[in-house]
Amino acid sequence: MISEGSWNEVKKILKQTFKLDDAQIVWVGDIRGELGSLASAGIATAPDFTLHNETHSDDVVLLLGQLAKLCRWELSEYEARMLMAAAYLHDIGMFFGAARLKNDILPNIAQSLRFCEDDFCDGGGRYQDAVVGKSVDHQVRAVHHLLSAYLIQEEGDRVDLIHN
């Protein structure tokens, strides 16, 4: 069961600490809802994984709120929204489907999960040997951060992260 209490606490942090208005909080809530849709489908396929649902991401946002107070962050509205999107979307790769992983990613993991020019940042090439011959659960866990980036890049129009 998803804790609406944690969402209520998050909304307070978004308003008071990150200075987001009601419309921007609705935008964050939409991203949270997308995560909920993915997580509810993923729970059945990955029952042994740490639960990476809305409550987990709410906790990340609450921790960010505490850090913001301690560090006295002065984020722009855009920066605050991107930080919240990152908090909610950081683990969506945990819910990547086995068939899609097998068909779309593993045949050329180095290219499929390459996001930076000249391999400047972490990419699939670093994990190629680590996932070969392993179970799907192991493969997903090993590259879930890259699968998160892949999903955001490939399916980001479901929740328009930049323009809303």
NUMIMAR-501888 format. One record per residue: residue number from 1; y, z, x of N, C-alpha, C, O, CB in turn; residue in three letters. Coordinates in steps of 0.001 Angstrom, whole numbers, plus 500000, padded with zeros to 6 digits. Each point is the difference from the previous one (the first is absolute). Last residue first. Glycine has a CB too. Example, Ala and Ser with C-alpha at 12.3 -4.5 7.8 and 13.67 -1.06 7.14 Angstrom:
2
2; 497750; 507080; 512850; 501190; 500060; 500820; 501090; 500730; 499230; 501108; 500169; 500509; 498264; 497686; 500675; SER
1; 494908; 502075; 499106; 501190; 500000; 499110; 501200; 500000; 500900; 499981; 500665; 501036; 498846; 500581; 497072; ALA
//
This chain:
164
164; 521039; 480607; 506823; 500282; 500858; 498838; 500776; 501219; 500409; 500327; 500835; 499156; 497608; 498366; 499740; ASN
163; 500447; 497353; 504253; 501141; 499595; 499170; 500295; 500881; 498808; 501067; 499857; 499403; 498418; 497906; 501307; HIS
162; 496851; 502897; 502685; 501265; 499752; 500673; 501170; 499845; 499022; 501078; 500549; 500229; 497635; 498370; 501607; ILE
161; 496559; 501811; 496948; 500449; 501072; 500849; 501408; 499802; 500538; 500685; 500981; 500291; 496966; 499377; 500296; LEU
160; 499292; 498183; 495001; 500941; 499387; 500921; 500670; 501089; 500846; 500871; 500723; 499516; 499518; 497354; 498867; ASP
159; 494846; 501618; 499274; 501123; 500947; 499957; 500968; 499499; 501050; 499771; 500178; 501196; 498808; 501843; 498024; VAL
158; 498186; 495035; 500103; 499613; 500825; 498844; 501045; 501095; 499764; 500345; 500299; 498857; 497202; 499240; 501598; ARG
157; 502557; 497440; 503336; 500777; 499623; 498831; 499601; 500772; 498749; 500724; 499961; 499005; 499530; 497797; 501997; ASP
156; 497605; 502609; 503417; 501214; 500782; 499806; 500796; 499639; 498771; 500840; 500784; 499560; 499225; 499435; 502841; GLY
155; 495592; 498311; 499908; 500119; 500282; 498573; 501251; 500791; 499659; 500078; 500622; 498941; 497460; 499338; 500924; GLU
154; 501240; 498522; 504663; 499389; 498994; 499134; 500298; 500205; 498524; 500080; 499031; 499244; 498145; 500757; 502437; GLU
153; 503383; 503318; 501683; 500484; 498664; 500330; 499495; 498964; 498995; 500767; 499150; 499548; 499305; 501501; 502873; GLN
152; 498369; 503749; 497197; 501441; 499982; 499723; 500555; 498606; 500250; 500798; 499496; 499211; 499393; 502941; 501411; ILE
151; 495323; 498300; 500516; 500200; 500003; 498542; 501475; 499941; 499632; 500383; 499290; 499070; 497508; 502013; 500678; LEU
150; 501026; 499057; 504827; 499544; 498714; 499464; 500247; 499930; 498490; 500525; 499008; 499494; 497728; 500848; 502325; TYR
149; 502526; 504229; 500401; 501042; 499015; 500319; 499647; 498633; 499424; 500872; 499299; 499486; 499679; 501963; 502616; ALA
148; 496198; 502038; 497475; 501173; 500367; 499201; 501115; 498988; 500221; 500598; 499505; 499045; 498775; 502932; 501090; SER
147; 496852; 497220; 502549; 499738; 499457; 498666; 501141; 500353; 499045; 500327; 499216; 499108; 497190; 500966; 501299; LEU
146; 502610; 501661; 503853; 500285; 498565; 500074; 499737; 499315; 498655; 500713; 499075; 499613; 498699; 500953; 502835; LEU
145; 499542; 504516; 497939; 501452; 499873; 500189; 500407; 498528; 500078; 501061; 499623; 499504; 498979; 502593; 501698; HIS
144; 495344; 498918; 498569; 500697; 500154; 498714; 501508; 499888; 500134; 500662; 499524; 499078; 497483; 501920; 500166; HIS
143; 497788; 498071; 503893; 501179; 499122; 499966; 500826; 500170; 498721; 500754; 499103; 499625; 497986; 499272; 501788; VAL
142; 497326; 504350; 499595; 500500; 499672; 501336; 501290; 499193; 499966; 500862; 500170; 500863; 496802; 499873; 499936; ALA
141; 499935; 501066; 495151; 500679; 501160; 500571; 500631; 499652; 501351; 501112; 500440; 500291; 497273; 501079; 498516; ARG
140; 499005; 495157; 499118; 501241; 500253; 499253; 500752; 501167; 500618; 501208; 499908; 500221; 497739; 499212; 497668; VAL
139; 496836; 499900; 503920; 500944; 498918; 500278; 501337; 500257; 499314; 501059; 499853; 500610; 497026; 498543; 499619; GLN
138; 498322; 504547; 498887; 500520; 500183; 501358; 501060; 498944; 500315; 501041; 500312; 500579; 496753; 500676; 500139; HIS
137; 499958; 498599; 495187; 500807; 501225; 499994; 500641; 500228; 501362; 501185; 500324; 500085; 497313; 500662; 498164; ASP
136; 498395; 495494; 501335; 501299; 499669; 499406; 500902; 501229; 499988; 501190; 499888; 500294; 497730; 498335; 498283; VAL
135; 497385; 501693; 505216; 500018; 499996; 498541; 501408; 499658; 499502; 500985; 500159; 500720; 497147; 501558; 499220; SER
134; 500462; 496352; 504854; 500173; 501308; 499371; 499981; 499847; 498483; 500140; 498896; 499472; 501199; 501923; 502510; LYS
133; 498530; 495559; 501391; 498722; 500644; 499756; 500070; 501363; 499342; 498966; 500635; 499790; 500253; 498129; 502126; GLY
132; 505186; 499666; 500246; 498842; 499108; 499934; 498721; 500816; 499827; 499719; 500921; 500767; 501473; 497381; 500677; VAL
131; 503291; 503575; 499263; 499525; 499845; 498624; 498745; 499143; 499883; 499316; 500054; 498978; 503023; 500204; 500297; VAL
130; 500022; 500749; 504941; 499709; 501280; 499347; 499421; 499841; 498601; 499323; 500910; 499521; 502508; 500078; 501805; ALA
129; 499742; 495311; 501411; 498722; 500525; 500477; 499601; 501277; 499269; 498811; 500272; 499833; 501656; 498713; 502394; ASP
128; 503762; 499122; 496626; 498932; 499027; 499779; 498638; 500562; 500418; 499059; 499968; 499208; 502598; 498177; 501144; GLN
127; 503024; 503701; 499863; 498917; 500650; 499271; 498771; 499113; 499835; 499001; 500431; 499425; 502717; 500887; 499391; TYR
126; 502539; 497427; 503226; 499630; 501246; 500680; 498764; 500646; 499374; 499367; 500856; 500618; 503039; 499481; 499974; ARG
125; 499663; 495767; 497508; 499296; 499688; 501234; 499520; 501234; 500741; 498977; 499958; 500684; 502385; 498004; 499470; GLY
124; 501444; 502164; 495845; 498568; 499914; 499810; 499202; 499720; 501257; 498839; 500399; 500101; 501671; 498848; 497661; GLY
123; 504280; 503166; 502769; 499490; 498872; 499231; 498488; 499982; 499974; 499340; 500780; 500686; 502692; 497937; 499905; GLY
122; 503002; 504057; 501024; 498571; 500125; 499716; 499545; 498834; 499132; 500677; 499642; 499037; 499468; 502872; 501134; ASP
121; 504191; 496314; 502468; 499565; 501183; 499259; 498492; 499953; 499772; 499338; 499004; 500293; 502917; 501147; 498586; CYS
120; 499703; 496408; 503655; 500838; 501130; 500395; 499570; 501285; 499299; 500052; 501078; 500592; 501844; 497340; 499802; PHE
119; 496468; 496652; 499873; 499195; 501219; 499849; 500745; 501249; 500470; 499409; 500897; 500602; 498542; 497715; 499704; ASP
118; 503994; 496902; 499233; 499503; 500387; 501316; 499205; 501309; 499982; 499926; 500702; 501008; 502025; 498116; 499966; ASP
117; 500630; 500707; 494647; 499949; 498956; 501029; 499499; 500597; 501316; 500294; 501152; 500320; 501605; 497597; 498560; GLU
116; 496681; 503557; 496501; 501113; 499924; 500935; 499784; 498873; 501007; 498882; 499749; 500451; 501514; 502715; 499270; CYS
115; 496443; 498660; 496796; 501285; 500103; 499316; 501197; 499857; 500928; 501119; 499782; 499535; 497769; 501668; 498825; PHE
114; 495401; 497805; 500688; 501016; 499895; 501055; 501364; 499942; 499317; 500266; 499112; 499190; 498133; 499676; 502412; ARG
113; 496869; 501189; 496574; 500724; 501273; 500062; 500965; 500024; 501187; 500126; 501005; 500701; 497919; 500148; 498211; LEU
112; 499360; 494963; 500201; 500241; 500495; 498642; 500858; 501251; 499997; 500822; 500198; 499105; 497004; 498834; 500201; SER
111; 500634; 499010; 504833; 501097; 499259; 499367; 500346; 500565; 498626; 501176; 500081; 499645; 498113; 497876; 501602; GLN
110; 497148; 504042; 501146; 501150; 500001; 500908; 501199; 499283; 499385; 501132; 500459; 500146; 497295; 499599; 501799; ALA
109; 497297; 500006; 495843; 500756; 501244; 499870; 501251; 500002; 500873; 501032; 500542; 499602; 496838; 500641; 499885; ILE
108; 498743; 495352; 498455; 500983; 499859; 501074; 500948; 501196; 499939; 501184; 499866; 499691; 498658; 497584; 500249; ASN
107; 496267; 502491; 497302; 499737; 498764; 500753; 500985; 499762; 501146; 499643; 499391; 501009; 499411; 499665; 496907; PRO
106; 501433; 504820; 499029; 499067; 500078; 501127; 499723; 498675; 500714; 499778; 500020; 501211; 499217; 501859; 497596; LEU
105; 503943; 498456; 497166; 500474; 500690; 501200; 499047; 499852; 501178; 500404; 499551; 501073; 500754; 502061; 497451; ILE
104; 498151; 496493; 496922; 501380; 499694; 500395; 500407; 500567; 501361; 500875; 499441; 500662; 499656; 500512; 496937; ASP
103; 494960; 500642; 500311; 500382; 498586; 499898; 501366; 499681; 500611; 500162; 498955; 500631; 498473; 500952; 497314; ASN
102; 499510; 504623; 501990; 499001; 499112; 500604; 500483; 498551; 500045; 499814; 499311; 501002; 498387; 502220; 498178; LYS
101; 504462; 501675; 498578; 499965; 500303; 501427; 499069; 499020; 500718; 500359; 499436; 501034; 500114; 503004; 498485; LEU
100; 499610; 497378; 495838; 501219; 499419; 500566; 500071; 500254; 501505; 500420; 499127; 500759; 500756; 501198; 497040; ARG
99; 495298; 501639; 499827; 499841; 498534; 500004; 501221; 499337; 500632; 499866; 499055; 500778; 498700; 501073; 497146; ALA
98; 501532; 504605; 501514; 499015; 499580; 501003; 499870; 498478; 500082; 499942; 499436; 501093; 498829; 502698; 498509; ALA
97; 505880; 500342; 498796; 498663; 499664; 499516; 499092; 499446; 501084; 500443; 499272; 500888; 500566; 500291; 496914; GLY
96; 503155; 504062; 502557; 499734; 498581; 500207; 498555; 499713; 499619; 499090; 500713; 500421; 502635; 499157; 501433; PHE
95; 500963; 504361; 498303; 499413; 499494; 498763; 499731; 498501; 500058; 499906; 499338; 498967; 501273; 502470; 499808; PHE
94; 500955; 500782; 504710; 498744; 500717; 499747; 499275; 499437; 498783; 498805; 500240; 499826; 502190; 501818; 501190; MET
93; 503432; 496554; 500338; 498905; 499266; 500627; 498649; 500677; 499825; 498962; 499360; 500167; 502670; 499785; 501470; GLY
92; 502587; 502791; 497047; 499380; 499133; 498991; 498870; 499153; 500570; 499158; 499503; 499252; 503016; 500439; 499562; ILE
91; 500941; 503658; 503167; 498535; 500033; 499994; 499358; 499033; 499008; 498807; 500125; 499726; 501372; 502228; 500960; ASP
90; 504698; 498155; 500015; 499416; 500072; 501344; 498470; 499955; 500003; 499418; 499585; 501002; 502571; 501723; 499677; HIS
89; 501576; 498643; 495631; 499135; 498848; 500285; 499226; 500110; 501314; 499227; 499101; 500329; 502375; 499542; 498384; LEU
88; 501618; 504674; 499527; 499030; 499717; 498936; 499009; 498910; 500366; 498880; 499991; 499488; 502832; 500706; 498890; TYR
87; 501762; 500525; 504670; 499230; 501213; 499693; 498926; 499727; 498955; 498883; 500506; 500107; 503122; 500880; 500446; ALA
86; 501086; 495199; 500507; 499024; 500199; 501072; 499122; 501217; 499723; 498793; 499972; 500242; 502798; 498971; 501384; ALA
85; 501982; 500258; 495453; 498977; 498958; 499823; 498913; 500165; 501059; 498814; 499892; 499689; 502906; 498517; 499337; ALA
84; 501987; 504367; 501391; 499169; 500406; 498857; 498900; 498969; 499738; 498862; 500367; 499705; 503108; 500846; 499289; MET
83; 501175; 497791; 504319; 499206; 501145; 500436; 499077; 500457; 498875; 498840; 500332; 500244; 502999; 500370; 501333; LEU
82; 501263; 495966; 497425; 498930; 499464; 500847; 499105; 501121; 500520; 498787; 499821; 500109; 502700; 498265; 500550; MET
81; 502332; 503151; 496826; 499014; 499308; 499151; 498848; 499447; 500832; 498846; 500097; 499582; 502978; 499314; 498801; ARG
80; 501744; 502578; 503938; 499274; 501015; 499232; 498944; 499350; 499111; 498879; 500499; 499902; 503153; 500984; 500131; ALA
79; 500888; 495692; 502335; 499072; 500673; 500903; 499169; 501047; 499273; 498801; 500126; 500250; 502789; 499475; 501622; GLU
78; 501820; 498249; 495682; 498940; 499058; 500335; 498954; 500663; 500898; 498800; 499871; 499757; 502833; 498222; 500033; TYR
77; 502257; 504336; 499218; 499165; 499871; 498797; 498817; 499084; 500280; 498877; 500300; 499595; 503135; 500073; 498934; GLU
76; 499816; 501980; 505757; 500629; 499194; 498954; 499061; 499957; 498796; 498835; 500384; 500100; 502430; 498212; 501618; SER
75; 498651; 505610; 501633; 499438; 498680; 499742; 500844; 499263; 498977; 500536; 500602; 499070; 497169; 500246; 501470; LEU
74; 502333; 503503; 502751; 500997; 499341; 499179; 499532; 498566; 499808; 500399; 499100; 500738; 501500; 502399; 500104; GLU
73; 495784; 503563; 500731; 500030; 498544; 499945; 501109; 499522; 499090; 500247; 500581; 498944; 497305; 499349; 501493; TRP
72; 500908; 504646; 501516; 501297; 499568; 499452; 500145; 498481; 500052; 501009; 499471; 500466; 500003; 502710; 500254; ARG
71; 495193; 500862; 500439; 500588; 499057; 500965; 501379; 499509; 499584; 500692; 499328; 500765; 497012; 499974; 499835; CYS
70; 499790; 503725; 496607; 500002; 500582; 501349; 500731; 499125; 501002; 500727; 500500; 500858; 497120; 500607; 498613; LEU
69; 501556; 497303; 496087; 500882; 501178; 500011; 500110; 500594; 501399; 501092; 500349; 500449; 498282; 500123; 497172; LYS
68; 497643; 495986; 501730; 501374; 499511; 499835; 500991; 501158; 500027; 501082; 499889; 500577; 498069; 498166; 498079; ALA
67; 496214; 502900; 501379; 500472; 499471; 501283; 501455; 499551; 499915; 500789; 500240; 500914; 496876; 499040; 499620; LEU
66; 500274; 502073; 495482; 500195; 501150; 500880; 500514; 499557; 501373; 500898; 500626; 500563; 497273; 500601; 498215; GLN
65; 500691; 495394; 498197; 501166; 500731; 499508; 500311; 501207; 500865; 501162; 500269; 500306; 498307; 498963; 497395; GLY
64; 496600; 498358; 503110; 501174; 499254; 500475; 501294; 500680; 499546; 500986; 500030; 500736; 497678; 497829; 499205; LEU
63; 497326; 503863; 498397; 500144; 500325; 501419; 501208; 499273; 500611; 500736; 500572; 500804; 496768; 499784; 499350; LEU
62; 501387; 498591; 495445; 500502; 501378; 500046; 500180; 500461; 501454; 500967; 500693; 500317; 497886; 499800; 497481; LEU
61; 499164; 495314; 501487; 501430; 499969; 499665; 500594; 501406; 500055; 501110; 500185; 500500; 498513; 497794; 498042; VAL
60; 495755; 501653; 502088; 500693; 499370; 501129; 501510; 499993; 499737; 500789; 500324; 500888; 497176; 498228; 499607; VAL
59; 499271; 502895; 496025; 500080; 501005; 501057; 500725; 499448; 501231; 500769; 500715; 500641; 497098; 500317; 498512; ASP
58; 501213; 496012; 497357; 501046; 500944; 499584; 500185; 501064; 501077; 501127; 500365; 500335; 498332; 499233; 497222; ASP
57; 496984; 497504; 503021; 501275; 499393; 500387; 501186; 500823; 499520; 501037; 500029; 500663; 497877; 497734; 499264; SER
56; 496790; 503713; 498838; 500067; 499965; 501469; 501351; 499446; 500444; 500652; 500578; 500870; 496840; 499115; 499274; HIS
55; 501598; 500093; 495319; 500254; 501379; 500396; 500101; 500113; 501522; 500862; 500712; 500514; 497932; 500098; 497431; THR
54; 500039; 494995; 500086; 501408; 500356; 499824; 500312; 501407; 500479; 501052; 500234; 500594; 499023; 498226; 497477; GLU
53; 495584; 499711; 504173; 500605; 499615; 498728; 501466; 500430; 499943; 500612; 500304; 501024; 497141; 499882; 497860; ASN
52; 497989; 499923; 504261; 501306; 499460; 500396; 500752; 499514; 498763; 500449; 498855; 499943; 498634; 500473; 502322; HIS
51; 496458; 503936; 499336; 500699; 499430; 498865; 501412; 499610; 500405; 500813; 500861; 500336; 497800; 500514; 498085; LEU
50; 497118; 498578; 504855; 501050; 500914; 499593; 500773; 499336; 498873; 500284; 498804; 500060; 499880; 502231; 502263; THR
49; 494977; 497161; 498138; 501284; 499971; 500690; 500882; 501140; 499513; 499884; 500456; 498862; 499936; 497051; 501413; PHE
48; 495760; 501294; 497980; 499997; 500929; 501128; 501316; 500027; 500764; 500162; 500810; 500912; 497413; 498810; 499264; ASP
47; 501418; 497432; 495998; 500035; 501396; 499579; 500053; 500997; 501153; 500404; 501144; 499795; 498351; 498150; 498211; PRO
46; 502117; 495496; 500905; 500063; 500764; 501246; 500031; 501501; 499714; 500985; 500662; 500329; 500219; 497426; 500778; ALA
45; 498528; 498593; 495417; 499411; 499227; 501099; 499991; 500767; 501313; 499283; 499619; 500925; 501479; 498315; 497943; THR
44; 501144; 503886; 497091; 498593; 499711; 499738; 499336; 499270; 501160; 498801; 500159; 500226; 501729; 499750; 497351; ALA
43; 504122; 500999; 502604; 499250; 501247; 500049; 498507; 499745; 499793; 499169; 500603; 500678; 502847; 500631; 498473; ILE
42; 501468; 495324; 500485; 499368; 500234; 501287; 499141; 501239; 500077; 499099; 500069; 500836; 502783; 498770; 500116; GLY
41; 500782; 499883; 495197; 498925; 499019; 500187; 499232; 500291; 501278; 498791; 499772; 500054; 502543; 498506; 498704; ALA
40; 502389; 504355; 500325; 498997; 500275; 498970; 498843; 499015; 500102; 498855; 500365; 499734; 502932; 500553; 498762; SER
39; 501953; 498520; 504384; 499187; 501170; 500347; 498918; 500256; 498966; 498873; 500340; 500361; 503089; 500639; 500814; ALA
38; 501237; 495538; 498094; 499089; 499683; 501102; 499066; 501167; 500301; 498804; 499802; 500216; 502922; 498660; 500739; LEU
37; 501589; 502240; 495811; 499074; 498962; 499535; 498987; 499650; 501073; 498808; 499880; 499721; 502970; 499215; 498784; SER
36; 501697; 503883; 502615; 499042; 500616; 499078; 498975; 499011; 499489; 498821; 500329; 499873; 502927; 501280; 499471; GLY
35; 501843; 496824; 503277; 499048; 500732; 500822; 498932; 500628; 499115; 498815; 499959; 500332; 502968; 500492; 501391; LEU
34; 501735; 497559; 496080; 499139; 498972; 500612; 498951; 500657; 500887; 498835; 499602; 499991; 503057; 498732; 499948; GLU
33; 501372; 504481; 498240; 499073; 499533; 498979; 499052; 498930; 500517; 498817; 499992; 499658; 502894; 500548; 498644; GLY
32; 501773; 500984; 504474; 499009; 501067; 499826; 498945; 499587; 498968; 498811; 500266; 500180; 502935; 501465; 500416; ARG
31; 501924; 495497; 499899; 499135; 499873; 501176; 498886; 501038; 499923; 498841; 499702; 500289; 503090; 499429; 501103; ILE
30; 501314; 501156; 495326; 499218; 498774; 499807; 499035; 499785; 501176; 498845; 499622; 499804; 503061; 499368; 498865; ASP
29; 501202; 504550; 501594; 498928; 500300; 499049; 499119; 498791; 499725; 498793; 500143; 499806; 502673; 501574; 499168; GLY
28; 502407; 497748; 503628; 498995; 500733; 500771; 498809; 500334; 499090; 498848; 499913; 500427; 502955; 501057; 501100; VAL
27; 501792; 497083; 496291; 499421; 499030; 500941; 498906; 500652; 500832; 498918; 499433; 500151; 503266; 499330; 499939; TRP
26; 500381; 504001; 497151; 499065; 499210; 499192; 499300; 498979; 500882; 498796; 499784; 499860; 502639; 500530; 498088; VAL
25; 501975; 502073; 504027; 498833; 500866; 499819; 498960; 499309; 499129; 498802; 500153; 500237; 502651; 501886; 500006; ILE
24; 502650; 495849; 500327; 499247; 499939; 501251; 498758; 500880; 499932; 498966; 499664; 500578; 503157; 499882; 500667; GLN
23; 500856; 500557; 495128; 499380; 498676; 500078; 499152; 499869; 501265; 498916; 499418; 499965; 503008; 499613; 498737; ALA
22; 500642; 504955; 500687; 498885; 499905; 499053; 499276; 498657; 500077; 498771; 499959; 499934; 502457; 501607; 498578; ASP
21; 501237; 499843; 505966; 500388; 500125; 498605; 498786; 499772; 499100; 498906; 499711; 500485; 503435; 499522; 500073; ASP
20; 497913; 502865; 504625; 499678; 498822; 499200; 500414; 500238; 498552; 499886; 501111; 499482; 498188; 498319; 502054; LEU
19; 502201; 503476; 502713; 501154; 499501; 499232; 499718; 498703; 499246; 500890; 499162; 499853; 500562; 501920; 501826; LYS
18; 495834; 502145; 501214; 500169; 498599; 500395; 501070; 499276; 499189; 500273; 498824; 500241; 497346; 501169; 500430; PHE
17; 501467; 504689; 498572; 499976; 499839; 501453; 500306; 498575; 500423; 500765; 499772; 500937; 497582; 502067; 499188; THR
16; 501578; 499358; 495154; 500824; 500973; 500722; 500085; 499718; 501504; 501083; 500062; 500580; 498283; 501613; 497695; GLN
15; 497989; 495466; 498755; 501374; 500114; 499496; 500855; 500873; 500922; 501091; 499598; 500404; 498055; 500110; 497247; LYS
14; 496245; 499747; 503293; 500621; 498680; 500040; 501472; 500079; 499599; 500851; 499340; 500597; 496927; 499609; 498881; LEU
13; 499602; 504941; 500153; 500285; 499677; 501411; 500720; 498654; 500101; 500957; 499850; 500760; 497007; 501464; 499973; ILE
12; 500516; 499971; 495003; 501084; 500891; 500434; 500420; 499685; 501433; 501191; 499930; 500303; 497953; 501862; 498152; LYS
11; 497131; 495956; 499811; 501240; 499497; 499395; 501191; 500874; 500388; 501099; 499489; 500221; 497575; 499580; 497856; LYS
10; 497021; 502347; 503261; 500450; 498828; 500756; 501317; 499486; 499434; 500919; 499697; 500760; 496694; 499700; 499776; VAL
9; 500227; 504028; 497121; 500587; 500508; 501242; 500548; 498860; 500858; 501069; 500121; 500598; 497342; 501822; 499339; GLU
8; 499242; 496874; 496210; 501257; 500645; 499611; 500714; 500579; 501224; 501223; 499910; 500107; 497800; 500623; 497631; ASN
7; 496707; 497670; 502874; 500970; 498929; 499758; 501340; 500590; 499597; 501045; 499499; 500416; 497106; 498944; 498896; TRP
6; 498250; 504505; 501179; 500447; 499533; 501310; 501019; 498876; 499840; 500950; 499922; 500780; 496833; 500726; 500227; SER
5; 500240; 501004; 495113; 500869; 501013; 500595; 500510; 499553; 501354; 501164; 500220; 500334; 497589; 501553; 498446; GLY
4; 498000; 495809; 498835; 501370; 499618; 499639; 500993; 501031; 500517; 501189; 499713; 500142; 497957; 499104; 497813; GLU
3; 495792; 499843; 503741; 500918; 501088; 499710; 501393; 499476; 499681; 500700; 499491; 500876; 497967; 501999; 500614; SER
2; 496214; 496338; 497819; 501232; 499877; 500774; 500974; 501092; 499566; 500188; 500242; 498808; 499473; 497256; 501448; ILE
1; 494779; 502413; 499648; 501190; 500000; 499158; 501250; 500000; 500885; 500110; 500801; 500928; 498640; 500426; 497230; MET
//
